[in-house]
Amino acid sequence: QVQLVESGGGLVQAGGTLRLSCAASGSISWFNFMGWYRQVPGKQRELVAVITGGGTTNYADSVKGRFTISRDNAKNTVFLQMNSLKPEDTAVYYCNLNRGNTGSFWGQGTQVTVSS
């Protein structure tokens, strides 16, 4: 019923920039929370950034000041602008849509690799 498709990942040098996009389709409301998570093999998936329908944001300490999450409700799309990338940012990045009691949905992930 809900599909999330990430794009924009790739290989960049340390200090570089990437912008991730997540296009959502299906039963989606403006007030649903959306977020970006990342996961390294062998490690737990961690929250990178979250945004409410009203535009309130929260970030992991490791990305504050470097990453910006935003959403375009008219286009059902959420973005993650990643500046000043570091090798430790290397991970698979996943988009998430949380509908509360009706479920949580994930995209397929997009690989971000930052070389040193």
Phi and psi restraints in degrees (value plus and minus 20) as a CYANA .aco file:
   2 VAL   PHI    -140.8  -100.8
   2 VAL   PSI     111.9   151.9
   3 GLN   PHI    -146.1  -106.1
   3 GLN   PSI     113.9   153.9
   4 LEU   PHI    -142.7  -102.7
   4 LEU   PSI     109.2   149.2
   5 VAL   PHI    -146.9  -106.9
   5 VAL   PSI      95.2   135.2
   6 GLU   PHI    -109.4   -69.4
   6 GLU   PSI     133.1   173.1
   7 SER   PHI    -174.2  -134.2
   7 SER   PSI     145.1   185.1
   8 GLY   PHI      86.3   126.3
   8 GLY   PSI     -25.9    14.1
   9 GLY   PHI     -90.9   -50.9
   9 GLY   PSI     149.2   189.2
  10 GLY   PHI     147.8   187.8
  10 GLY   PSI    -186.8  -146.8
  11 LEU   PHI    -128.1   -88.1
  11 LEU   PSI     106.1   146.1
  12 VAL   PHI    -157.0  -117.0
  12 VAL   PSI     139.9   179.9
  13 GLN   PHI     -98.9   -58.9
  13 GLN   PSI     133.5   173.5
  14 ALA   PHI     -73.4   -33.4
  14 ALA   PSI     117.2   157.2
  15 GLY   PHI      70.7   110.7
  15 GLY   PSI     -27.5    12.5
  16 GLY   PHI    -102.2   -62.2
  16 GLY   PSI    -194.0  -154.0
  17 THR   PHI    -153.2  -113.2
  17 THR   PSI     121.4   161.4
  18 LEU   PHI    -157.8  -117.8
  18 LEU   PSI     133.1   173.1
  19 ARG   PHI    -146.8  -106.8
  19 ARG   PSI      96.7   136.7
  20 LEU   PHI    -112.2   -72.2
  20 LEU   PSI     125.9   165.9
  21 SER   PHI    -146.1  -106.1
  21 SER   PSI     128.5   168.5
  22 CYS   PHI    -154.6  -114.6
  22 CYS   PSI      91.9   131.9
  23 ALA   PHI    -116.2   -76.2
  23 ALA   PSI     104.9   144.9
  24 ALA   PHI    -129.0   -89.0
  24 ALA   PSI     124.4   164.4
  25 SER   PHI    -160.7  -120.7
  25 SER   PSI     134.8   174.8
  26 GLY   PHI      93.6   133.6
  26 GLY   PSI    -170.8  -130.8
  27 SER   PHI    -104.7   -64.7
  27 SER   PSI      75.4   115.4
  28 ILE   PHI    -149.6  -109.6
  28 ILE   PSI     117.2   157.2
  29 SER   PHI    -135.2   -95.2
  29 SER   PSI     133.2   173.2
  30 TRP   PHI     -82.4   -42.4
  30 TRP   PSI     -47.5    -7.5
  31 PHE   PHI    -106.9   -66.9
  31 PHE   PSI     -22.1    17.9
  32 ASN   PHI     -85.8   -45.8
  32 ASN   PSI     117.8   157.8
  33 PHE   PHI     -91.5   -51.5
  33 PHE   PSI     120.7   160.7
  34 MET   PHI    -149.9  -109.9
  34 MET   PSI     129.0   169.0
  35 GLY   PHI    -172.7  -132.7
  35 GLY   PSI     146.8   186.8
  36 TRP   PHI    -134.9   -94.9
  36 TRP   PSI     112.4   152.4
  37 TYR   PHI    -142.0  -102.0
  37 TYR   PSI     142.1   182.1
  38 ARG   PHI    -160.6  -120.6
  38 ARG   PSI     135.2   175.2
  39 GLN   PHI    -166.4  -126.4
  39 GLN   PSI     113.8   153.8
  40 VAL   PHI    -124.5   -84.5
  40 VAL   PSI     121.8   161.8
  41 PRO   PHI     -71.3   -31.3
  41 PRO   PSI     111.7   151.7
  42 GLY   PHI      63.8   103.8
  42 GLY   PSI     -22.1    17.9
  43 LYS   PHI    -139.4   -99.4
  43 LYS   PSI     142.1   182.1
  44 GLN   PHI     -93.2   -53.2
  44 GLN   PSI     128.9   168.9
  45 ARG   PHI     -89.7   -49.7
  45 ARG   PSI     115.4   155.4
  46 GLU   PHI    -144.4  -104.4
  46 GLU   PSI     128.0   168.0
  47 LEU   PHI     -93.4   -53.4
  47 LEU   PSI     110.4   150.4
  48 VAL   PHI    -117.9   -77.9
  48 VAL   PSI     -69.9   -29.9
  49 ALA   PHI    -178.5  -138.5
  49 ALA   PSI     130.5   170.5
  50 VAL   PHI    -158.1  -118.1
  50 VAL   PSI     129.4   169.4
  51 ILE   PHI    -159.1  -119.1
  51 ILE   PSI     116.3   156.3
  52 THR   PHI    -106.2   -66.2
  52 THR   PSI     150.0   190.0
  53 GLY   PHI     -81.1   -41.1
  53 GLY   PSI     -48.9    -8.9
  54 GLY   PHI    -104.0   -64.0
  54 GLY   PSI     -23.0    17.0
  55 GLY   PHI      78.3   118.3
  55 GLY   PSI     -18.2    21.8
  56 THR   PHI     -90.7   -50.7
  56 THR   PSI     114.3   154.3
  57 THR   PHI    -142.3  -102.3
  57 THR   PSI     137.6   177.6
  58 ASN   PHI    -166.2  -126.2
  58 ASN   PSI     124.8   164.8
  59 TYR   PHI    -152.3  -112.3
  59 TYR   PSI     130.1   170.1
  60 ALA   PHI     -83.5   -43.5
  60 ALA   PSI     125.2   165.2
  61 ASP   PHI     -76.7   -36.7
  61 ASP   PSI     -53.2   -13.2
  62 SER   PHI     -88.3   -48.3
  62 SER   PSI     -36.8     3.2
  63 VAL   PHI    -137.7   -97.7
  63 VAL   PSI     -23.7    16.3
  64 LYS   PHI     -78.5   -38.5
  64 LYS   PSI     114.8   154.8
  65 GLY   PHI      66.4   106.4
  65 GLY   PSI     -32.7     7.3
  66 ARG   PHI    -135.3   -95.3
  66 ARG   PSI     -55.7   -15.7
  67 PHE   PHI    -128.5   -88.5
  67 PHE   PSI     127.8   167.8
  68 THR   PHI    -154.8  -114.8
  68 THR   PSI     105.7   145.7
  69 ILE   PHI    -119.8   -79.8
  69 ILE   PSI     121.5   161.5
  70 SER   PHI    -169.2  -129.2
  70 SER   PSI     146.0   186.0
  71 ARG   PHI    -163.4  -123.4
  71 ARG   PSI     129.3   169.3
  72 ASP   PHI    -138.1   -98.1
  72 ASP   PSI      78.4   118.4
  73 ASN   PHI     -85.8   -45.8
  73 ASN   PSI     -52.5   -12.5
  74 ALA   PHI     -83.7   -43.7
  74 ALA   PSI     -52.1   -12.1
  75 LYS   PHI    -121.2   -81.2
  75 LYS   PSI     -17.9    22.1
  76 ASN   PHI      32.2    72.2
  76 ASN   PSI      27.5    67.5
  77 THR   PHI    -153.0  -113.0
  77 THR   PSI     119.9   159.9
  78 VAL   PHI    -140.1  -100.1
  78 VAL   PSI     126.0   166.0
  79 PHE   PHI    -143.9  -103.9
  79 PHE   PSI     135.7   175.7
  80 LEU   PHI    -154.2  -114.2
  80 LEU   PSI      86.9   126.9
  81 GLN   PHI    -106.0   -66.0
  81 GLN   PSI     101.4   141.4
  82 MET   PHI    -138.2   -98.2
  82 MET   PSI      92.3   132.3
  83 ASN   PHI    -132.1   -92.1
  83 ASN   PSI     141.4   181.4
  84 SER   PHI      30.1    70.1
  84 SER   PSI      29.2    69.2
  85 LEU   PHI     -84.4   -44.4
  85 LEU   PSI     124.8   164.8
  86 LYS   PHI    -139.3   -99.3
  86 LYS   PSI     135.8   175.8
  87 PRO   PHI     -74.7   -34.7
  87 PRO   PSI     -53.5   -13.5
  88 GLU   PHI     -90.6   -50.6
  88 GLU   PSI     -27.7    12.3
  89 ASP   PHI    -100.1   -60.1
  89 ASP   PSI     -29.0    11.0
  90 THR   PHI     -80.0   -40.0
  90 THR   PSI     105.5   145.5
  91 ALA   PHI    -198.6  -158.6
  91 ALA   PSI     151.2   191.2
  92 VAL   PHI    -109.3   -69.3
  92 VAL   PSI     106.8   146.8
  93 TYR   PHI    -122.1   -82.1
  93 TYR   PSI     110.9   150.9
  94 TYR   PHI    -139.2   -99.2
  94 TYR   PSI     118.2   158.2
  95 CYS   PHI    -110.5   -70.5
  95 CYS   PSI     122.5   162.5
  96 ASN   PHI    -152.2  -112.2
  96 ASN   PSI     119.6   159.6
  97 LEU   PHI    -141.2  -101.2
  97 LEU   PSI     104.4   144.4
  98 ASN   PHI    -131.9   -91.9
  98 ASN   PSI      97.8   137.8
  99 ARG   PHI    -125.0   -85.0
  99 ARG   PSI       0.8    40.8
 100 GLY   PHI      47.1    87.1
 100 GLY   PSI    -145.1  -105.1
 101 ASN   PHI     -83.4   -43.4
 101 ASN   PSI     -40.2    -0.2
 102 THR   PHI    -113.0   -73.0
 102 THR   PSI     -19.1    20.9
 103 GLY   PHI     106.2   146.2
 103 GLY   PSI     147.5   187.5
 104 SER   PHI    -147.8  -107.8
 104 SER   PSI     119.8   159.8
 105 PHE   PHI    -150.1  -110.1
 105 PHE   PSI     128.2   168.2
 106 TRP   PHI    -147.9  -107.9
 106 TRP   PSI     126.8   166.8
 107 GLY   PHI    -102.6   -62.6
 107 GLY   PSI    -199.0  -159.0
 108 GLN   PHI    -102.7   -62.7
 108 GLN   PSI     -33.9     6.1
 109 GLY   PHI      74.9   114.9
 109 GLY   PSI     131.6   171.6
 110 THR   PHI    -156.5  -116.5
 110 THR   PSI     115.3   155.3
 111 GLN   PHI    -101.3   -61.3
 111 GLN   PSI     110.8   150.8
 112 VAL   PHI    -138.2   -98.2
 112 VAL   PSI     103.3   143.3
 113 THR   PHI    -145.9  -105.9
 113 THR   PSI     105.6   145.6
 114 VAL   PHI    -135.8   -95.8
 114 VAL   PSI      98.0   138.0
 115 SER   PHI    -110.3   -70.3
 115 SER   PSI     131.4   171.4
